[in-house]
């Protein structure tokens, strides 16, 4: 789903066969599912580094299926299949191996993602002998481990240097992205913002769908017109109301045009942050997604303005971030408190938009998605939703 924060499902529903063939569905805890897959896909005698790399790939692939609602957006009542043609091997009732179980218990709330994107990596893999593919070679990973590669080195060998490992991801029941009620003219809020973002991105590939500007979370005539056009193009009743059928058609198309369920993906970058009270400020000691956004803004501005330092985007408001904020406040003519209030947010964001536009024109770097939504959040006195593109060098980051 476009803006759902990735999480570890307590249970995952597995279809015991190919998606388009009748078979039983079984619900198992996510750790038990990965223990079964790992015990079915690799050998417990392999080097621990190879086992860790394979388990992380298996976790990430399964989470990508959940995150993108890959099967549920197609009308199925399961999350993944046991077919190795499309997913990964799961054998109901099989025994698992003690060392694999221990590794899964340690790793099940971690996953791979590309720096700068939100979704768990669709970490495809194959055995590397009888079957080869783009992605991890299972036997190749064991060969690399024997050469002294650690698990991160192995994963980067196959998936690229721009990956990172997210740890301590939240655990919750699987939730449908559909709000549970139709969106229509007069609706407002986060779900409408998501709807507008999806329509605008799909519209890049289907230009007949009119663009919605600004993305403001308000279901007005412009949004209704875009919905009607979308419904007309894709054979849905063009009533301008986004019920469950229209919603999941949007999710299906959005995932498709962005390749979110593929190894090489455009990447989901619109990471929504819940509004924060107007009186809240960021200051030294603050942590979290808002701090990452602040660091990201300053780092982008620094690429066109040498008075702004580059920052590691780690979500921690430390001394370096405070000094950067002071420098920014002086540049903007604001009181140099080192604390980020709404006036500082507004000034930073406006300069960020100008810097992003300059980079787009000079270097072909794409402007962030949902920029107008960010602008509206700022102008309404709320902390922003924004494209979060991690640029730090840490191999592990908190979810």
C-alpha positions as CSV (number, residue, x, y, z in Angstrom):
1,X,0.0,0.0,0.0
2,X,1.3,3.5,-0.9
3,X,1.8,5.0,2.6
4,X,1.5,2.2,5.1
5,X,4.4,1.9,7.4
6,X,5.9,-1.5,6.9
7,X,5.3,-3.9,9.8
8,X,5.7,-7.5,10.8
9,X,2.3,-9.3,10.6
10,X,1.5,-11.5,13.6
11,X,0.0,-14.1,11.1
12,X,0.4,-14.6,7.4
13,X,-2.1,-16.5,5.3
14,X,-0.5,-19.0,2.9
15,X,-2.2,-20.5,-0.1
16,X,-1.0,-24.0,-0.5
17,X,-0.6,-23.9,-4.3
18,X,-0.4,-21.6,-7.2
19,X,-2.7,-18.5,-6.8
20,X,-5.0,-19.4,-9.7
21,X,-5.6,-23.0,-8.5
22,X,-7.9,-24.3,-5.7
23,X,-5.9,-25.1,-2.6
24,X,-6.3,-24.7,1.2
25,X,-5.3,-21.5,2.9
26,X,-3.4,-21.8,6.2
27,X,-2.7,-19.0,8.7
28,X,0.6,-19.3,10.6
29,X,2.6,-16.9,12.8
30,X,5.1,-14.9,10.7
31,X,8.1,-16.4,12.5
32,X,6.8,-19.9,12.0
33,X,6.3,-19.2,8.4
34,X,9.9,-18.0,7.9
35,X,11.2,-20.9,9.9
36,X,9.3,-23.2,7.5
37,X,10.5,-21.4,4.4
38,X,14.1,-21.2,5.5
39,X,14.1,-24.9,6.4
40,X,12.6,-25.7,3.0
41,X,14.8,-23.4,0.9
42,X,18.4,-23.7,2.4
43,X,20.5,-26.2,4.3
44,X,21.0,-25.9,8.1
45,X,24.7,-26.9,7.6
46,X,25.5,-23.8,5.7
47,X,27.7,-21.0,7.0
48,X,25.8,-18.7,9.4
49,X,26.4,-15.7,7.3
50,X,24.8,-17.4,4.3
51,X,21.8,-18.4,6.5
52,X,21.4,-14.9,7.8
53,X,21.4,-13.4,4.3
54,X,18.9,-16.0,3.0
55,X,16.6,-15.5,5.9
56,X,16.6,-11.7,5.6
57,X,15.8,-12.1,1.9
58,X,12.9,-14.5,2.7
59,X,11.5,-12.1,5.3
60,X,11.8,-9.1,3.0
61,X,10.1,-10.9,0.1
62,X,7.2,-12.0,2.2
63,X,6.8,-8.5,3.8
64,X,6.8,-7.0,0.3
65,X,3.8,-9.2,-0.6
66,X,2.0,-8.0,2.6
67,X,3.0,-4.3,2.1
68,X,1.9,-4.1,-1.5
69,X,-1.2,-6.2,-0.9
70,X,0.0,-8.1,-3.9
71,X,-2.7,-10.9,-3.8
72,X,-5.4,-9.2,-1.8
73,X,-5.5,-6.3,-4.3
74,X,-6.2,-9.0,-7.0
75,X,-9.2,-10.2,-5.0
76,X,-7.6,-13.2,-3.3
77,X,-8.1,-14.0,0.4
78,X,-4.4,-14.8,1.2
79,X,-1.1,-13.0,1.4
80,X,1.3,-15.3,-0.3
81,X,1.4,-18.8,-2.0
82,X,3.6,-21.8,-1.5
83,X,4.4,-21.9,-5.2
84,X,8.1,-21.4,-5.9
85,X,7.2,-20.2,-9.4
86,X,6.0,-16.9,-7.9
87,X,6.8,-17.0,-4.2
88,X,8.8,-19.2,-1.9
89,X,8.6,-22.8,-0.7
90,X,6.3,-23.6,2.3
91,X,5.6,-27.1,3.3
92,X,2.7,-27.5,5.7
93,X,3.6,-29.6,8.8
94,X,7.3,-29.9,8.1
95,X,9.8,-29.9,10.9
96,X,12.3,-27.1,11.1
97,X,16.0,-27.0,12.2
98,X,17.1,-25.7,15.6
99,X,19.8,-23.3,14.3
100,X,17.5,-21.9,11.7
101,X,14.8,-21.4,14.3
102,X,17.2,-19.5,16.5
103,X,18.3,-17.2,13.7
104,X,14.7,-16.5,12.7
105,X,13.8,-15.7,16.3
106,X,16.6,-13.1,16.2
107,X,15.9,-11.7,12.7
108,X,12.1,-12.0,12.1
109,X,11.5,-8.3,12.8
110,X,14.2,-7.1,10.4
111,X,14.1,-6.6,6.7
112,X,15.9,-5.2,3.7
113,X,15.0,-2.0,1.9
114,X,16.8,0.3,-0.5
115,X,18.0,3.5,1.0
116,X,15.5,6.2,0.3
117,X,12.5,3.9,-0.1
118,X,9.9,2.7,2.3
119,X,8.8,-0.7,1.1
120,X,10.6,-4.0,2.1
121,X,12.7,-5.1,-0.8
122,X,11.1,-7.7,-3.1
123,X,14.3,-9.7,-2.5
124,X,14.0,-12.4,-5.1
125,X,16.3,-15.4,-5.0
126,X,16.9,-18.7,-6.7
127,X,19.1,-21.7,-6.1
128,X,21.7,-20.4,-8.5
129,X,22.4,-23.9,-10.0
130,X,19.4,-25.3,-11.8
131,X,17.7,-22.0,-11.8
132,X,19.3,-18.5,-12.1
133,X,17.6,-15.2,-11.7
134,X,18.1,-11.5,-10.9
135,X,18.6,-11.6,-7.2
136,X,20.3,-13.7,-4.6
137,X,21.8,-17.1,-5.6
138,X,21.3,-19.4,-2.6
139,X,24.3,-21.6,-3.4
140,X,26.3,-18.6,-4.4
141,X,25.6,-17.0,-1.0
142,X,27.2,-20.1,0.7
143,X,30.2,-19.8,-1.6
144,X,30.6,-16.1,-0.6
145,X,30.3,-17.0,3.1
146,X,33.1,-19.5,2.8
147,X,35.2,-16.7,1.3
148,X,34.6,-14.6,4.4
149,X,31.7,-12.4,3.4
150,X,29.4,-11.5,6.2
151,X,25.6,-11.4,5.7
152,X,25.5,-7.7,4.7
153,X,28.3,-8.2,2.2
154,X,26.4,-11.1,0.7
155,X,23.2,-9.2,0.4
156,X,24.9,-6.1,-1.1
157,X,26.8,-8.4,-3.6
158,X,23.4,-9.5,-5.0
159,X,21.1,-6.6,-4.4
160,X,23.5,-3.6,-4.6
161,X,25.3,-1.3,-2.2
162,X,22.2,0.9,-1.7
163,X,20.4,-1.5,0.7
164,X,20.1,-1.3,4.4
165,X,18.7,-3.5,7.1
166,X,15.7,-2.2,9.1
167,X,15.5,-3.6,12.6
168,X,12.8,-3.7,15.3
169,X,10.0,-3.3,12.9
170,X,6.6,-3.0,14.6
171,X,4.5,-6.1,15.0
172,X,0.7,-6.0,14.4
173,X,-2.2,-7.8,12.8
174,X,-2.5,-7.5,9.0
175,X,-4.6,-4.4,8.2
176,X,-6.4,-3.6,5.0
177,X,-5.4,-0.4,3.4
178,X,-9.0,0.3,2.4
179,X,-10.4,2.8,4.9
180,X,-13.5,0.6,5.5
181,X,-16.0,3.1,4.0
182,X,-16.4,4.8,0.6
183,X,-14.6,8.0,-0.2
184,X,-16.7,10.5,-2.1
185,X,-17.2,14.2,-2.7
186,X,-16.9,16.0,0.7
187,X,-14.6,13.4,2.3
188,X,-11.3,14.6,3.7
189,X,-8.3,13.3,5.6
190,X,-5.3,11.0,5.2
191,X,-7.1,8.4,3.0
192,X,-8.1,11.1,0.5
193,X,-4.4,12.2,0.4
194,X,-3.4,8.6,-0.3
195,X,-6.1,8.5,-3.0
196,X,-4.9,11.7,-4.6
197,X,-1.2,10.5,-4.6
198,X,-2.2,7.2,-6.2
199,X,-4.3,8.9,-8.9
200,X,-1.5,11.4,-9.7
201,X,1.2,8.7,-10.0
202,X,-1.1,6.4,-12.1
203,X,-1.9,9.4,-14.2
204,X,1.8,9.7,-15.3
205,X,1.3,6.4,-17.2
206,X,-2.3,7.1,-18.1
207,X,-2.4,10.8,-19.1
208,X,-6.1,10.8,-19.6
209,X,-6.5,10.9,-15.9
210,X,-6.5,14.6,-14.9
211,X,-3.8,15.7,-12.4
212,X,-5.0,16.8,-8.9
213,X,-3.3,19.9,-7.7
214,X,-2.8,20.5,-4.9
215,X,-2.8,17.2,-3.1
216,X,-4.6,18.5,-0.1
217,X,-6.6,15.6,1.4
218,X,-9.9,17.2,0.4
219,X,-12.2,15.2,-2.0
220,X,-13.4,18.1,-4.2
221,X,-14.7,18.2,-7.7
222,X,-11.2,17.9,-9.1
223,X,-10.6,14.6,-7.3
224,X,-14.1,13.3,-8.2
225,X,-13.4,14.1,-11.9
226,X,-10.1,12.1,-11.7
227,X,-11.8,9.2,-10.0
228,X,-14.5,9.1,-12.6
229,X,-12.0,9.1,-15.4
230,X,-10.0,6.3,-13.7
231,X,-13.1,4.2,-13.3
232,X,-14.1,4.8,-16.9
233,X,-10.7,3.7,-18.2
234,X,-10.5,0.6,-16.1
235,X,-14.1,-0.7,-16.6
236,X,-15.5,0.3,-13.3
237,X,-18.8,2.1,-12.7
238,X,-17.9,5.8,-13.2
239,X,-19.8,7.1,-10.2
240,X,-16.9,9.1,-8.7
241,X,-17.1,7.2,-5.4
242,X,-14.1,5.2,-4.2
243,X,-15.5,2.0,-2.8
244,X,-13.5,-1.1,-2.1
245,X,-13.4,-2.2,-5.7
246,X,-12.1,1.1,-7.0
247,X,-9.7,1.4,-4.1
248,X,-8.0,-2.0,-4.7
249,X,-7.9,-1.3,-8.5
250,X,-6.0,1.8,-7.6
251,X,-3.7,-0.1,-5.3
252,X,-3.1,-2.8,-8.0
253,X,-2.3,-0.2,-10.7
254,X,-0.2,1.9,-8.3
255,X,1.9,-1.1,-7.3
256,X,2.2,-2.0,-11.0
257,X,3.3,1.4,-12.4
258,X,5.9,1.9,-9.6
259,X,7.1,-1.8,-9.7
260,X,6.9,-1.9,-5.9
261,X,6.6,-5.7,-6.0
262,X,9.7,-6.1,-8.3
263,X,13.4,-6.3,-7.4
264,X,14.1,-3.2,-9.4
265,X,11.4,-0.7,-8.2
266,X,10.7,3.0,-8.5
267,X,10.4,2.9,-4.8
268,X,7.7,4.1,-2.4
269,X,8.9,7.5,-1.2
270,X,5.8,9.3,0.1
271,X,6.1,8.5,3.8
272,X,3.3,10.1,5.7
273,X,3.9,11.5,9.1
274,X,1.0,12.0,11.5
275,X,0.3,15.6,12.2
276,X,2.0,17.0,15.3
277,X,0.6,19.7,17.6
278,X,1.4,23.2,16.6
279,X,3.3,23.9,19.9
280,X,5.6,21.0,19.4
281,X,9.2,21.8,18.3
282,X,12.2,19.7,17.4
283,X,15.3,20.3,19.5
284,X,18.5,18.5,20.6
285,X,17.5,15.1,21.9
286,X,14.5,14.7,19.6
287,X,14.4,11.5,17.6
288,X,12.2,10.0,14.9
289,X,10.8,10.5,11.4
290,X,10.4,14.2,11.8
291,X,14.1,14.6,12.6
292,X,15.0,12.5,9.5
293,X,12.8,14.9,7.4
294,X,14.6,17.9,8.9
295,X,18.0,16.4,8.1
296,X,16.8,15.5,4.6
297,X,15.6,19.1,3.9
298,X,18.9,20.6,5.1
299,X,21.0,18.0,3.1
300,X,19.1,18.7,-0.1
301,X,19.5,22.5,0.4
302,X,23.2,22.0,1.0
303,X,23.7,20.7,-2.5
304,X,22.9,24.1,-4.0
305,X,23.8,26.4,-1.0
306,X,27.2,25.9,0.7
307,X,26.0,27.7,3.8
308,X,24.1,24.6,4.7
309,X,26.0,21.6,5.9
310,X,25.3,18.1,4.8
311,X,23.9,15.9,7.6
312,X,23.7,12.2,8.2
313,X,20.1,11.3,8.0
314,X,19.8,9.2,11.1
315,X,16.7,10.6,12.8
316,X,18.7,11.8,15.9
317,X,18.8,15.5,16.7
318,X,22.3,15.7,17.9
319,X,24.9,18.6,18.1
320,X,25.6,18.5,14.4
321,X,21.9,18.9,13.6
322,X,21.5,21.7,16.1
323,X,24.5,23.6,14.6
324,X,22.9,23.1,11.1
325,X,19.6,24.5,12.3
326,X,21.3,27.5,13.9
327,X,23.1,28.1,10.6
328,X,19.8,27.9,8.7
329,X,18.1,30.2,11.1
330,X,20.8,32.8,10.7
331,X,20.6,32.5,6.9
332,X,16.8,33.0,7.1
333,X,17.1,35.9,9.5
334,X,15.4,34.0,12.3
335,X,16.4,33.9,15.9
336,X,19.2,31.3,16.1
337,X,17.7,29.1,18.8
338,X,18.7,25.7,17.4
339,X,15.1,24.7,18.0
340,X,12.8,23.9,15.0
341,X,9.5,25.8,15.4
342,X,6.9,26.3,12.7
343,X,8.7,29.4,11.3
344,X,11.9,27.4,10.8
345,X,9.9,24.6,9.2
346,X,8.3,26.9,6.7
347,X,11.5,28.7,5.8
348,X,13.4,25.4,5.4
349,X,10.6,23.9,3.3
350,X,10.4,26.8,0.9
351,X,14.2,26.7,0.4
352,X,14.0,22.9,0.0
353,X,11.4,23.2,-2.8
354,X,13.6,25.7,-4.6
355,X,16.7,23.5,-4.2
356,X,14.8,20.4,-5.3
357,X,13.6,22.3,-8.4
358,X,17.1,23.5,-9.2
359,X,18.5,19.9,-8.9
360,X,15.7,18.6,-11.1
361,X,16.6,21.1,-13.8
362,X,20.4,20.8,-13.5
363,X,20.9,17.1,-12.8
364,X,17.6,15.5,-13.7
365,X,16.8,14.6,-10.0
366,X,13.1,14.0,-9.7
367,X,11.1,16.3,-7.4
368,X,9.4,14.6,-4.5
369,X,6.0,13.1,-4.8
370,X,3.2,14.7,-3.0
371,X,5.0,18.0,-2.6
372,X,1.8,19.9,-2.5
373,X,0.6,17.7,0.3
374,X,3.7,18.6,2.2
375,X,3.2,22.3,1.5
376,X,-0.4,22.2,2.7
377,X,0.6,20.4,6.0
378,X,3.2,23.1,6.6
379,X,0.9,26.0,5.8
380,X,-1.7,24.5,8.2
381,X,0.9,24.6,11.0
382,X,1.6,20.8,11.0
383,X,4.7,18.9,10.7
384,X,5.0,17.6,7.2
385,X,4.6,14.4,5.3
386,X,7.5,14.1,3.0
387,X,9.6,11.9,0.7
388,X,12.2,10.3,3.1
389,X,15.4,9.3,1.3
390,X,17.9,7.9,3.7
391,X,21.4,9.0,2.8
392,X,23.3,7.8,5.9
393,X,25.9,5.1,5.8
394,X,24.6,3.0,8.7
395,X,23.9,-0.6,7.8
396,X,21.1,-0.9,10.3
397,X,18.4,1.6,11.1
398,X,15.3,1.6,13.3
399,X,12.0,1.2,11.6
